[in-house]
Amino acid sequence: MTITPKFAENFFAALATCKRDQIAPFVPDDADWLIVGPIELFPYCGQHIGREAVLAAYDKIGQRIEIRSRVTEFLATGQDCASALTRFTLLSHESGREISVRVAQFARFRYAGAHEFCSITDTLGAAEQMFGHTLVASPALVA
């Protein structure tokens, strides 16, 4: 299967809904997905093996945030893969703050299902916006 830009856009758009019924058609039973980030701050991060584990992770995401906007800055497709760099504007249900974050996503497909997937989010930037202050001291303050 050759992944077209339209198919890839539909896939990434489905993920952005955080809705099980939209995501499920793209997730095979033997899915191996990784959402990179600190589990202590973002409990949906980590390795998710199998369809139910992946869908449960997106349930958790949907419980914690509302996606206000999504802009795909870069989209690439290949024979069996797709990647996207996307800027999201989110509303954190926990803090009530609006958060702007970039996410890099990489998927390898087998029979129209994303068998392998990796999402890398600027979680430090997201956490700082969620808490409303810098979490890492600048080099000038450390020296």
N, CA, C and O atoms as CSV, one atom per row, in Angstrom:
chain,resi,resn,atom,element,x,y,z
A,1,MET,N,N,0.838,-1.177,0.000
A,1,MET,CA,C,0.000,0.000,0.000
A,1,MET,C,C,0.884,1.242,0.000
A,1,MET,O,O,1.763,1.379,0.851
A,2,THR,N,N,0.659,2.132,-0.935
A,2,THR,CA,C,1.373,3.397,-0.964
A,2,THR,C,C,0.530,4.431,-0.219
A,2,THR,O,O,-0.648,4.623,-0.519
A,3,ILE,N,N,1.145,5.085,0.743
A,3,ILE,CA,C,0.439,6.075,1.555
A,3,ILE,C,C,0.384,7.396,0.793
A,3,ILE,O,O,1.418,7.968,0.447
A,4,THR,N,N,-0.816,7.867,0.540
A,4,THR,CA,C,-0.993,9.148,-0.150
A,4,THR,C,C,-1.072,10.280,0.881
A,4,THR,O,O,-1.384,10.043,2.048
A,5,PRO,N,N,-0.791,11.501,0.445
A,5,PRO,CA,C,-0.945,12.630,1.365
A,5,PRO,C,C,-2.374,12.740,1.930
A,5,PRO,O,O,-2.543,13.087,3.099
A,6,LYS,N,N,-3.385,12.452,1.127
A,6,LYS,CA,C,-4.779,12.535,1.593
A,6,LYS,C,C,-5.040,11.498,2.681
A,6,LYS,O,O,-5.674,11.807,3.690
A,7,PHE,N,N,-4.556,10.269,2.484
A,7,PHE,CA,C,-4.720,9.228,3.504
A,7,PHE,C,C,-4.016,9.642,4.794
A,7,PHE,O,O,-4.576,9.511,5.883
A,8,ALA,N,N,-2.792,10.141,4.669
A,8,ALA,CA,C,-2.030,10.559,5.845
A,8,ALA,C,C,-2.747,11.691,6.578
A,8,ALA,O,O,-2.836,11.670,7.806
A,9,GLU,N,N,-3.252,12.662,5.852
A,9,GLU,CA,C,-3.971,13.772,6.479
A,9,GLU,C,C,-5.210,13.265,7.208
A,9,GLU,O,O,-5.517,13.735,8.304
A,10,ASN,N,N,-5.922,12.315,6.614
A,10,ASN,CA,C,-7.094,11.731,7.279
A,10,ASN,C,C,-6.693,11.007,8.564
A,10,ASN,O,O,-7.386,11.100,9.577
A,11,PHE,N,N,-5.583,10.294,8.516
A,11,PHE,CA,C,-5.074,9.584,9.692
A,11,PHE,C,C,-4.737,10.569,10.819
A,11,PHE,O,O,-5.208,10.408,11.945
A,12,PHE,N,N,-3.925,11.581,10.518
A,12,PHE,CA,C,-3.521,12.537,11.544
A,12,PHE,C,C,-4.718,13.361,12.046
A,12,PHE,O,O,-4.766,13.725,13.221
A,13,ALA,N,N,-5.663,13.650,11.178
A,13,ALA,CA,C,-6.882,14.363,11.593
A,13,ALA,C,C,-7.705,13.502,12.547
A,13,ALA,O,O,-8.258,14.013,13.521
A,14,ALA,N,N,-7.790,12.212,12.278
A,14,ALA,CA,C,-8.521,11.303,13.171
A,14,ALA,C,C,-7.886,11.292,14.553
A,14,ALA,O,O,-8.594,11.337,15.559
A,15,LEU,N,N,-6.552,11.233,14.615
A,15,LEU,CA,C,-5.880,11.243,15.914
A,15,LEU,C,C,-6.208,12.511,16.688
A,15,LEU,O,O,-6.385,12.470,17.906
A,16,ALA,N,N,-6.289,13.629,15.992
A,16,ALA,CA,C,-6.531,14.916,16.644
A,16,ALA,C,C,-7.931,15.017,17.246
A,16,ALA,O,O,-8.176,15.892,18.077
A,17,THR,N,N,-8.842,14.151,16.850
A,17,THR,CA,C,-10.187,14.188,17.443
A,17,THR,C,C,-10.192,13.590,18.846
A,17,THR,O,O,-11.059,13.914,19.658
A,18,CYS,N,N,-9.213,12.705,19.135
A,18,CYS,CA,C,-9.166,11.952,20.407
A,18,CYS,C,C,-10.423,11.120,20.593
A,18,CYS,O,O,-10.763,10.756,21.718
A,19,LYS,N,N,-11.111,10.816,19.511
A,19,LYS,CA,C,-12.356,10.048,19.582
A,19,LYS,C,C,-12.120,8.632,19.082
A,19,LYS,O,O,-11.644,8.407,17.969
A,20,ARG,N,N,-12.463,7.702,19.933
A,20,ARG,CA,C,-12.262,6.282,19.684
A,20,ARG,C,C,-12.795,5.845,18.312
A,20,ARG,O,O,-12.105,5.147,17.569
A,21,ASP,N,N,-14.023,6.257,17.984
A,21,ASP,CA,C,-14.632,5.810,16.732
A,21,ASP,C,C,-13.925,6.363,15.499
A,21,ASP,O,O,-13.982,5.754,14.431
A,22,GLN,N,N,-13.260,7.508,15.633
A,22,GLN,CA,C,-12.515,8.088,14.515
A,22,GLN,C,C,-11.131,7.441,14.361
A,22,GLN,O,O,-10.633,7.286,13.246
A,23,ILE,N,N,-10.522,7.069,15.484
A,23,ILE,CA,C,-9.161,6.533,15.489
A,23,ILE,C,C,-9.135,5.027,15.205
A,23,ILE,O,O,-8.235,4.536,14.525
A,24,ALA,N,N,-10.112,4.310,15.721
A,24,ALA,CA,C,-10.128,2.841,15.658
A,24,ALA,C,C,-9.895,2.254,14.260
A,24,ALA,O,O,-9.181,1.257,14.152
A,25,PRO,N,N,-10.458,2.818,13.189
A,25,PRO,CA,C,-10.234,2.218,11.873
A,25,PRO,C,C,-8.760,2.201,11.440
A,25,PRO,O,O,-8.382,1.431,10.558
A,26,PHE,N,N,-7.946,3.034,12.051
A,26,PHE,CA,C,-6.533,3.123,11.687
A,26,PHE,C,C,-5.624,2.277,12.592
A,26,PHE,O,O,-4.418,2.210,12.358
A,27,VAL,N,N,-6.190,1.633,13.620
A,27,VAL,CA,C,-5.379,0.929,14.612
A,27,VAL,C,C,-5.598,-0.575,14.515
A,27,VAL,O,O,-6.684,-1.062,14.830
A,28,PRO,N,N,-4.578,-1.320,14.082
A,28,PRO,CA,C,-4.723,-2.777,14.004
A,28,PRO,C,C,-4.606,-3.422,15.388
A,28,PRO,O,O,-4.142,-2.797,16.341
A,29,ASP,N,N,-5.029,-4.659,15.475
A,29,ASP,CA,C,-4.982,-5.387,16.744
A,29,ASP,C,C,-3.574,-5.489,17.309
A,29,ASP,O,O,-3.391,-5.494,18.527
A,30,ASP,N,N,-2.573,-5.571,16.429
A,30,ASP,CA,C,-1.181,-5.745,16.887
A,30,ASP,C,C,-0.390,-4.437,16.870
A,30,ASP,O,O,0.825,-4.445,16.673
A,31,ALA,N,N,-1.072,-3.327,17.075
A,31,ALA,CA,C,-0.426,-2.005,17.048
A,31,ALA,C,C,0.658,-1.904,18.120
A,31,ALA,O,O,0.538,-2.464,19.210
A,32,ASP,N,N,1.716,-1.173,17.775
A,32,ASP,CA,C,2.816,-0.890,18.698
A,32,ASP,C,C,3.059,0.610,18.622
A,32,ASP,O,O,3.731,1.088,17.708
A,33,TRP,N,N,2.515,1.352,19.578
A,33,TRP,CA,C,2.545,2.813,19.543
A,33,TRP,C,C,3.319,3.346,20.735
A,33,TRP,O,O,3.236,2.813,21.841
A,34,LEU,N,N,4.069,4.401,20.491
A,34,LEU,CA,C,4.832,5.066,21.534
A,34,LEU,C,C,4.492,6.548,21.518
A,34,LEU,O,O,4.618,7.216,20.491
A,35,ILE,N,N,4.059,7.053,22.669
A,35,ILE,CA,C,3.832,8.482,22.842
A,35,ILE,C,C,4.895,8.931,23.837
A,35,ILE,O,O,4.827,8.608,25.023
A,36,VAL,N,N,5.876,9.680,23.340
A,36,VAL,CA,C,7.036,10.055,24.145
A,36,VAL,C,C,6.681,11.208,25.077
A,36,VAL,O,O,6.101,12.208,24.654
A,37,GLY,N,N,7.034,11.055,26.344
A,37,GLY,CA,C,6.815,12.112,27.319
A,37,GLY,C,C,6.809,11.559,28.722
A,37,GLY,O,O,6.740,10.346,28.917
A,38,PRO,N,N,6.881,12.449,29.711
A,38,PRO,CA,C,6.895,12.011,31.113
A,38,PRO,C,C,5.504,11.564,31.565
A,38,PRO,O,O,4.563,12.358,31.588
A,39,ILE,N,N,5.387,10.298,31.920
A,39,ILE,CA,C,4.108,9.715,32.328
A,39,ILE,C,C,3.575,10.380,33.597
A,39,ILE,O,O,2.364,10.450,33.804
A,40,GLU,N,N,4.483,10.865,34.442
A,40,GLU,CA,C,4.057,11.519,35.683
A,40,GLU,C,C,3.228,12.778,35.412
A,40,GLU,O,O,2.322,13.101,36.180
A,41,LEU,N,N,3.534,13.480,34.335
A,41,LEU,CA,C,2.787,14.691,33.974
A,41,LEU,C,C,1.693,14.415,32.952
A,41,LEU,O,O,0.631,15.039,32.974
A,42,PHE,N,N,1.965,13.480,32.065
A,42,PHE,CA,C,1.052,13.168,30.973
A,42,PHE,C,C,0.811,11.656,30.969
A,42,PHE,O,O,1.542,10.921,30.305
A,43,PRO,N,N,-0.207,11.182,31.705
A,43,PRO,CA,C,-0.390,9.745,31.914
A,43,PRO,C,C,-0.712,8.933,30.661
A,43,PRO,O,O,-0.706,7.703,30.714
A,44,TYR,N,N,-0.988,9.578,29.564
A,44,TYR,CA,C,-1.244,8.865,28.318
A,44,TYR,C,C,0.055,8.554,27.564
A,44,TYR,O,O,0.032,7.832,26.567
A,45,CYS,N,N,1.179,9.091,28.032
A,45,CYS,CA,C,2.464,8.817,27.379
A,45,CYS,C,C,2.905,7.386,27.683
A,45,CYS,O,O,2.382,6.732,28.586
A,46,GLY,N,N,3.876,6.923,26.907
A,46,GLY,CA,C,4.416,5.592,27.115
A,46,GLY,C,C,4.149,4.680,25.933
A,46,GLY,O,O,3.626,5.106,24.904
A,47,GLN,N,N,4.516,3.423,26.099
A,47,GLN,CA,C,4.342,2.401,25.067
A,47,GLN,C,C,2.944,1.808,25.194
A,47,GLN,O,O,2.492,1.490,26.294
A,48,HIS,N,N,2.274,1.663,24.075
A,48,HIS,CA,C,0.922,1.103,24.046
A,48,HIS,C,C,0.910,-0.021,23.017
A,48,HIS,O,O,1.077,0.207,21.819
A,49,ILE,N,N,0.710,-1.235,23.511
A,49,ILE,CA,C,0.725,-2.413,22.652
A,49,ILE,C,C,-0.703,-2.922,22.504
A,49,ILE,O,O,-1.377,-3.199,23.496
A,50,GLY,N,N,-1.156,-3.044,21.269
A,50,GLY,CA,C,-2.498,-3.548,20.989
A,50,GLY,C,C,-3.509,-2.437,20.811
A,50,GLY,O,O,-3.355,-1.334,21.333
A,51,ARG,N,N,-4.539,-2.756,20.066
A,51,ARG,CA,C,-5.577,-1.793,19.720
A,51,ARG,C,C,-6.225,-1.160,20.954
A,51,ARG,O,O,-6.360,0.062,21.023
A,52,GLU,N,N,-6.625,-1.980,21.924
A,52,GLU,CA,C,-7.328,-1.450,23.097
A,52,GLU,C,C,-6.440,-0.507,23.899
A,52,GLU,O,O,-6.920,0.509,24.402
A,53,ALA,N,N,-5.167,-0.821,24.027
A,53,ALA,CA,C,-4.246,0.047,24.773
A,53,ALA,C,C,-4.088,1.398,24.075
A,53,ALA,O,O,-4.047,2.438,24.732
A,54,VAL,N,N,-4.000,1.382,22.757
A,54,VAL,CA,C,-3.888,2.635,21.995
A,54,VAL,C,C,-5.146,3.477,22.168
A,54,VAL,O,O,-5.061,4.675,22.437
A,55,LEU,N,N,-6.297,2.862,22.017
A,55,LEU,CA,C,-7.549,3.606,22.141
A,55,LEU,C,C,-7.745,4.138,23.563
A,55,LEU,O,O,-8.273,5.234,23.749
A,56,ALA,N,N,-7.325,3.372,24.554
A,56,ALA,CA,C,-7.415,3.830,25.946
A,56,ALA,C,C,-6.516,5.051,26.168
A,56,ALA,O,O,-6.885,5.962,26.909
A,57,ALA,N,N,-5.351,5.075,25.539
A,57,ALA,CA,C,-4.463,6.236,25.660
A,57,ALA,C,C,-5.134,7.483,25.090
A,57,ALA,O,O,-5.047,8.559,25.682
A,58,TYR,N,N,-5.803,7.346,23.946
A,58,TYR,CA,C,-6.480,8.500,23.359
A,58,TYR,C,C,-7.710,8.908,24.174
A,58,TYR,O,O,-8.083,10.081,24.186
A,59,ASP,N,N,-8.341,7.947,24.853
A,59,ASP,CA,C,-9.408,8.303,25.792
A,59,ASP,C,C,-8.849,9.217,26.883
A,59,ASP,O,O,-9.474,10.216,27.238
A,60,LYS,N,N,-7.665,8.871,27.415
A,60,LYS,CA,C,-7.032,9.684,28.457
A,60,LYS,C,C,-6.683,11.073,27.935
A,60,LYS,O,O,-6.877,12.072,28.628
A,61,ILE,N,N,-6.169,11.128,26.716
A,61,ILE,CA,C,-5.839,12.430,26.131
A,61,ILE,C,C,-7.103,13.291,26.057
A,61,ILE,O,O,-7.096,14.452,26.467
A,62,GLY,N,N,-8.177,12.719,25.537
A,62,GLY,CA,C,-9.433,13.446,25.391
A,62,GLY,C,C,-10.016,13.912,26.709
A,62,GLY,O,O,-10.710,14.928,26.752
A,63,GLN,N,N,-9.746,13.183,27.793
A,63,GLN,CA,C,-10.229,13.583,29.109
A,63,GLN,C,C,-9.446,14.774,29.659
A,63,GLN,O,O,-9.977,15.550,30.453
A,64,ARG,N,N,-8.192,14.923,29.242
A,64,ARG,CA,C,-7.317,15.960,29.804
A,64,ARG,C,C,-7.261,17.239,28.982
A,64,ARG,O,O,-7.021,18.318,29.525
A,65,ILE,N,N,-7.481,17.122,27.668
A,65,ILE,CA,C,-7.341,18.300,26.811
A,65,ILE,C,C,-8.472,18.385,25.788
A,65,ILE,O,O,-9.134,17.398,25.469
A,66,GLU,N,N,-8.660,19.580,25.301
A,66,GLU,CA,C,-9.542,19.837,24.165
A,66,GLU,C,C,-8.664,20.466,23.090
A,66,GLU,O,O,-7.964,21.445,23.350
A,67,ILE,N,N,-8.698,19.919,21.909
A,67,ILE,CA,C,-7.904,20.473,20.816
A,67,ILE,C,C,-8.711,21.586,20.163
A,67,ILE,O,O,-9.775,21.354,19.588
A,68,ARG,N,N,-8.176,22.805,20.265
A,68,ARG,CA,C,-8.858,23.982,19.728
A,68,ARG,C,C,-8.516,24.208,18.264
A,68,ARG,O,O,-9.373,24.602,17.472
A,69,SER,N,N,-7.249,23.955,17.903
A,69,SER,CA,C,-6.864,24.086,16.493
A,69,SER,C,C,-5.680,23.187,16.198
A,69,SER,O,O,-4.918,22.803,17.085
A,70,ARG,N,N,-5.554,22.865,14.912
A,70,ARG,CA,C,-4.469,21.987,14.455
A,70,ARG,C,C,-4.007,22.492,13.097
A,70,ARG,O,O,-4.801,22.640,12.169
A,71,VAL,N,N,-2.704,22.756,12.999
A,71,VAL,CA,C,-2.135,23.207,11.731
A,71,VAL,C,C,-0.975,22.276,11.396
A,71,VAL,O,O,0.001,22.188,12.141
A,72,THR,N,N,-1.092,21.587,10.271
A,72,THR,CA,C,-0.012,20.714,9.827
A,72,THR,C,C,1.024,21.578,9.131
A,72,THR,O,O,0.752,22.175,8.089
A,73,GLU,N,N,2.221,21.641,9.719
A,73,GLU,CA,C,3.306,22.457,9.165
A,73,GLU,C,C,4.124,21.685,8.144
A,73,GLU,O,O,4.724,22.278,7.248
A,74,PHE,N,N,4.151,20.368,8.275
A,74,PHE,CA,C,4.936,19.524,7.382
A,74,PHE,C,C,4.279,18.156,7.321
A,74,PHE,O,O,3.883,17.611,8.351
A,75,LEU,N,N,4.159,17.597,6.119
A,75,LEU,CA,C,3.589,16.269,5.933
A,75,LEU,C,C,4.411,15.548,4.877
A,75,LEU,O,O,4.642,16.077,3.790
A,76,ALA,N,N,4.850,14.343,5.199
A,76,ALA,CA,C,5.617,13.537,4.245
A,76,ALA,C,C,5.039,12.136,4.220
A,76,ALA,O,O,4.654,11.588,5.254
A,77,THR,N,N,4.983,11.561,3.024
A,77,THR,CA,C,4.487,10.196,2.884
A,77,THR,C,C,5.476,9.377,2.080
A,77,THR,O,O,6.264,9.913,1.301
A,78,GLY,N,N,5.422,8.079,2.279
A,78,GLY,CA,C,6.280,7.153,1.554
A,78,GLY,C,C,5.511,5.905,1.208
A,78,GLY,O,O,4.282,5.873,1.285
A,79,GLN,N,N,6.227,4.893,0.832
A,79,GLN,CA,C,5.602,3.632,0.439
A,79,GLN,C,C,4.652,3.106,1.519
A,79,GLN,O,O,3.501,2.781,1.230
A,80,ASP,N,N,5.132,3.022,2.751
A,80,ASP,CA,C,4.311,2.470,3.834
A,80,ASP,C,C,4.336,3.351,5.085
A,80,ASP,O,O,4.042,2.879,6.184
A,81,CYS,N,N,4.685,4.626,4.919
A,81,CYS,CA,C,4.840,5.464,6.109
A,81,CYS,C,C,4.365,6.895,5.858
A,81,CYS,O,O,4.205,7.345,4.724
A,82,ALA,N,N,4.148,7.581,6.978
A,82,ALA,CA,C,3.774,8.993,6.920
A,82,ALA,C,C,4.311,9.671,8.169
A,82,ALA,O,O,4.410,9.061,9.234
A,83,SER,N,N,4.653,10.929,8.019
A,83,SER,CA,C,5.086,11.716,9.173
A,83,SER,C,C,4.503,13.115,9.048
A,83,SER,O,O,4.224,13.605,7.953
A,84,ALA,N,N,4.330,13.739,10.209
A,84,ALA,CA,C,3.770,15.091,10.223
A,84,ALA,C,C,4.370,15.873,11.377
A,84,ALA,O,O,4.651,15.330,12.445
A,85,LEU,N,N,4.555,17.147,11.138
A,85,LEU,CA,C,4.901,18.095,12.186
A,85,LEU,C,C,3.695,19.025,12.291
A,85,LEU,O,O,3.328,19.702,11.330
A,86,THR,N,N,3.094,19.043,13.464
A,86,THR,CA,C,1.825,19.735,13.633
A,86,THR,C,C,1.882,20.665,14.833
A,86,THR,O,O,2.462,20.325,15.865
A,87,ARG,N,N,1.282,21.833,14.695
A,87,ARG,CA,C,1.133,22.758,15.818
A,87,ARG,C,C,-0.310,22.667,16.289
A,87,ARG,O,O,-1.252,22.843,15.517
A,88,PHE,N,N,-0.454,22.386,17.578
A,88,PHE,CA,C,-1.766,22.299,18.200
A,88,PHE,C,C,-1.957,23.458,19.174
A,88,PHE,O,O,-1.019,23.875,19.852
A,89,THR,N,N,-3.161,23.959,19.230
A,89,THR,CA,C,-3.574,24.837,20.310
A,89,THR,C,C,-4.580,24.032,21.110
A,89,THR,O,O,-5.603,23.587,20.588
A,90,LEU,N,N,-4.269,23.851,22.396
A,90,LEU,CA,C,-5.044,22.978,23.267
A,90,LEU,C,C,-5.602,23.765,24.439
A,90,LEU,O,O,-5.090,24.828,24.789
A,91,LEU,N,N,-6.644,23.238,25.034
A,91,LEU,CA,C,-7.135,23.733,26.307
A,91,LEU,C,C,-6.930,22.611,27.314
A,91,LEU,O,O,-7.459,21.513,27.140
A,92,SER,N,N,-6.170,22.881,28.360
A,92,SER,CA,C,-5.952,21.912,29.428
A,92,SER,C,C,-7.148,21.955,30.369
A,92,SER,O,O,-7.432,22.992,30.968
A,93,HIS,N,N,-7.855,20.821,30.502
A,93,HIS,CA,C,-8.986,20.768,31.437
A,93,HIS,C,C,-8.499,20.910,32.872
A,93,HIS,O,O,-9.219,21.423,33.728
A,94,GLU,N,N,-7.281,20.458,33.134
A,94,GLU,CA,C,-6.720,20.494,34.483
A,94,GLU,C,C,-6.402,21.917,34.940
A,94,GLU,O,O,-6.767,22.319,36.045
A,95,SER,N,N,-5.720,22.674,34.080
A,95,SER,CA,C,-5.294,24.018,34.488
A,95,SER,C,C,-6.197,25.120,33.951
A,95,SER,O,O,-6.174,26.243,34.456
A,96,GLY,N,N,-6.990,24.808,32.934
A,96,GLY,CA,C,-7.820,25.824,32.298
A,96,GLY,C,C,-7.040,26.723,31.358
A,96,GLY,O,O,-7.593,27.667,30.795
A,97,ARG,N,N,-5.754,26.435,31.184
A,97,ARG,CA,C,-4.891,27.261,30.330
A,97,ARG,C,C,-4.899,26.770,28.884
A,97,ARG,O,O,-5.061,25.583,28.600
A,98,GLU,N,N,-4.717,27.736,27.985
A,98,GLU,CA,C,-4.535,27.411,26.585
A,98,GLU,C,C,-3.047,27.145,26.361
A,98,GLU,O,O,-2.194,27.877,26.864
A,99,ILE,N,N,-2.750,26.110,25.614
A,99,ILE,CA,C,-1.377,25.663,25.394
A,99,ILE,C,C,-1.137,25.541,23.892
A,99,ILE,O,O,-1.973,25.008,23.163
A,100,SER,N,N,0.004,26.035,23.438
A,100,SER,CA,C,0.428,25.875,22.049
A,100,SER,C,C,1.629,24.938,22.045
A,100,SER,O,O,2.616,25.183,22.738
A,101,VAL,N,N,1.542,23.876,21.270
A,101,VAL,CA,C,2.600,22.868,21.293
A,101,VAL,C,C,2.784,22.267,19.896
A,101,VAL,O,O,1.834,22.136,19.124
A,102,ARG,N,N,4.027,21.908,19.601
A,102,ARG,CA,C,4.344,21.210,18.346
A,102,ARG,C,C,4.505,19.729,18.640
A,102,ARG,O,O,5.033,19.333,19.679
A,103,VAL,N,N,4.035,18.921,17.697
A,103,VAL,CA,C,4.096,17.465,17.826
A,103,VAL,C,C,4.625,16.887,16.518
A,103,VAL,O,O,4.137,17.215,15.437
A,104,ALA,N,N,5.632,16.022,16.634
A,104,ALA,CA,C,6.134,15.267,15.483
A,104,ALA,C,C,5.568,13.855,15.590
A,104,ALA,O,O,5.664,13.213,16.635
A,105,GLN,N,N,4.977,13.382,14.495
A,105,GLN,CA,C,4.357,12.060,14.496
A,105,GLN,C,C,4.879,11.253,13.311
A,105,GLN,O,O,5.037,11.761,12.201
A,106,PHE,N,N,5.140,9.980,13.589
A,106,PHE,CA,C,5.689,9.075,12.582
A,106,PHE,C,C,4.888,7.775,12.606
A,106,PHE,O,O,4.693,7.188,13.671
A,107,ALA,N,N,4.426,7.323,11.450
A,107,ALA,CA,C,3.621,6.101,11.393
A,107,ALA,C,C,4.109,5.201,10.264
A,107,ALA,O,O,4.474,5.662,9.182
A,108,ARG,N,N,4.102,3.919,10.552
A,108,ARG,CA,C,4.373,2.895,9.524
A,108,ARG,C,C,3.114,2.047,9.425
A,108,ARG,O,O,2.611,1.527,10.421
A,109,PHE,N,N,2.617,1.921,8.198
A,109,PHE,CA,C,1.333,1.261,7.957
A,109,PHE,C,C,1.505,-0.133,7.371
A,109,PHE,O,O,2.458,-0.432,6.652
A,110,ARG,N,N,0.549,-0.951,7.711
A,110,ARG,CA,C,0.410,-2.278,7.112
A,110,ARG,C,C,-1.080,-2.479,6.881
A,110,ARG,O,O,-1.851,-2.521,7.840
A,111,TYR,N,N,-1.498,-2.604,5.629
A,111,TYR,CA,C,-2.918,-2.795,5.286
A,111,TYR,C,C,-3.805,-1.673,5.832
A,111,TYR,O,O,-4.849,-1.968,6.414
A,112,ALA,N,N,-3.450,-0.454,5.675
A,112,ALA,CA,C,-4.232,0.728,6.072
A,112,ALA,C,C,-4.286,0.948,7.581
A,112,ALA,O,O,-4.936,1.887,8.040
A,113,GLY,N,N,-3.619,0.105,8.356
A,113,GLY,CA,C,-3.566,0.318,9.799
A,113,GLY,C,C,-2.170,0.765,10.202
A,113,GLY,O,O,-1.177,0.297,9.646
A,114,ALA,N,N,-2.099,1.663,11.161
A,114,ALA,CA,C,-0.801,2.159,11.644
A,114,ALA,C,C,-0.238,1.130,12.625
A,114,ALA,O,O,-0.498,1.186,13.827
A,115,HIS,N,N,0.522,0.210,12.095
A,115,HIS,CA,C,1.102,-0.857,12.911
A,115,HIS,C,C,2.108,-0.292,13.910
A,115,HIS,O,O,2.105,-0.676,15.080
A,116,GLU,N,N,2.962,0.614,13.455
A,116,GLU,CA,C,3.941,1.269,14.332
A,116,GLU,C,C,3.699,2.767,14.294
A,116,GLU,O,O,3.417,3.339,13.241
A,117,PHE,N,N,3.815,3.395,15.462
A,117,PHE,CA,C,3.557,4.821,15.548
A,117,PHE,C,C,4.403,5.401,16.669
A,117,PHE,O,O,4.587,4.771,17.710
A,118,CYS,N,N,4.917,6.607,16.449
A,118,CYS,CA,C,5.662,7.321,17.479
A,118,CYS,C,C,5.271,8.794,17.414
A,118,CYS,O,O,5.279,9.409,16.348
A,119,SER,N,N,4.932,9.344,18.574
A,119,SER,CA,C,4.578,10.751,18.689
A,119,SER,C,C,5.533,11.406,19.676
A,119,SER,O,O,5.711,10.924,20.795
A,120,ILE,N,N,6.144,12.505,19.257
A,120,ILE,CA,C,7.087,13.231,20.108
A,120,ILE,C,C,6.574,14.655,20.256
A,120,ILE,O,O,6.468,15.400,19.281
A,121,THR,N,N,6.258,15.020,21.494
A,121,THR,CA,C,5.690,16.327,21.809
A,121,THR,C,C,6.697,17.142,22.606
A,121,THR,O,O,7.480,16.589,23.378
A,122,ASP,N,N,6.673,18.440,22.419
A,122,ASP,CA,C,7.466,19.330,23.260
A,122,ASP,C,C,6.787,19.372,24.624
A,122,ASP,O,O,6.103,20.341,24.955
A,123,THR,N,N,6.981,18.311,25.420
A,123,THR,CA,C,6.290,18.203,26.701
A,123,THR,C,C,6.805,19.205,27.733
A,123,THR,O,O,6.048,19.611,28.615
A,124,LEU,N,N,8.070,19.614,27.646
A,124,LEU,CA,C,8.568,20.632,28.572
A,124,LEU,C,C,7.833,21.945,28.328
A,124,LEU,O,O,7.357,22.582,29.268
A,125,GLY,N,N,7.743,22.340,27.074
A,125,GLY,CA,C,7.009,23.559,26.734
A,125,GLY,C,C,5.543,23.464,27.136
A,125,GLY,O,O,4.973,24.433,27.638
A,126,ALA,N,N,4.932,22.304,26.920
A,126,ALA,CA,C,3.526,22.117,27.291
A,126,ALA,C,C,3.354,22.219,28.802
A,126,ALA,O,O,2.419,22.861,29.280
A,127,ALA,N,N,4.250,21.590,29.553
A,127,ALA,CA,C,4.160,21.625,31.021
A,127,ALA,C,C,4.346,23.049,31.538
A,127,ALA,O,O,3.625,23.483,32.436
A,128,GLU,N,N,5.306,23.771,30.975
A,128,GLU,CA,C,5.529,25.157,31.422
A,128,GLU,C,C,4.286,26.012,31.182
A,128,GLU,O,O,3.913,26.824,32.029
A,129,GLN,N,N,3.655,25.830,30.038
A,129,GLN,CA,C,2.443,26.594,29.755
A,129,GLN,C,C,1.291,26.153,30.658
A,129,GLN,O,O,0.485,26.976,31.092
A,130,MET,N,N,1.217,24.861,30.936
A,130,MET,CA,C,0.153,24.339,31.787
A,130,MET,C,C,0.276,24.876,33.216
A,130,MET,O,O,-0.721,25.246,33.836
A,131,PHE,N,N,1.517,24.913,33.734
A,131,PHE,CA,C,1.745,25.379,35.098
A,131,PHE,C,C,1.902,26.891,35.189
A,131,PHE,O,O,1.769,27.460,36.273
A,132,GLY,N,N,2.183,27.550,34.065
A,132,GLY,CA,C,2.290,29.001,34.049
A,132,GLY,C,C,3.619,29.554,34.473
A,132,GLY,O,O,3.713,30.736,34.805
A,133,HIS,N,N,4.672,28.726,34.473
A,133,HIS,CA,C,6.006,29.220,34.798
A,133,HIS,C,C,7.073,28.282,34.232
A,133,HIS,O,O,6.796,27.134,33.885
A,134,THR,N,N,8.301,28.804,34.149
A,134,THR,CA,C,9.433,28.055,33.627
A,134,THR,C,C,9.789,26.933,34.596
A,134,THR,O,O,9.793,27.132,35.811
A,135,LEU,N,N,10.087,25.753,34.055
A,135,LEU,CA,C,10.449,24.608,34.891
A,135,LEU,C,C,11.953,24.363,34.931
A,135,LEU,O,O,12.443,23.654,35.810
A,136,VAL,N,N,12.686,24.943,33.986
A,136,VAL,CA,C,14.139,24.765,33.921
A,136,VAL,C,C,14.770,26.142,33.987
A,136,VAL,O,O,14.383,27.051,33.252
A,137,ALA,N,N,15.750,26.290,34.878
A,137,ALA,CA,C,16.435,27.578,35.018
A,137,ALA,C,C,17.263,27.867,33.762
A,137,ALA,O,O,17.795,26.949,33.139
A,138,SER,N,N,17.364,29.128,33.402
A,138,SER,CA,C,18.180,29.507,32.252
A,138,SER,C,C,19.650,29.339,32.618
A,138,SER,O,O,19.987,29.400,33.800
A,139,PRO,N,N,20.543,29.127,31.640
A,139,PRO,CA,C,21.976,28.961,31.929
A,139,PRO,C,C,22.557,30.131,32.719
A,139,PRO,O,O,23.454,29.926,33.536
A,140,ALA,N,N,22.072,31.343,32.500
A,140,ALA,CA,C,22.586,32.517,33.209
A,140,ALA,C,C,22.307,32.416,34.718
A,140,ALA,O,O,23.091,32.904,35.531
A,141,LEU,N,N,21.191,31.785,35.081
A,141,LEU,CA,C,20.850,31.647,36.487
A,141,LEU,C,C,21.627,30.520,37.171
A,141,LEU,O,O,21.850,30.555,38.381
A,142,VAL,N,N,22.036,29.524,36.384
A,142,VAL,CA,C,22.746,28.374,36.930
A,142,VAL,C,C,24.218,28.686,37.171
A,142,VAL,O,O,24.807,28.168,38.120
A,143,ALA,N,N,24.817,29.514,36.338
A,143,ALA,CA,C,26.265,29.787,36.382
A,143,ALA,C,C,26.704,30.537,37.597
A,143,ALA,O,O,27.891,30.825,37.749
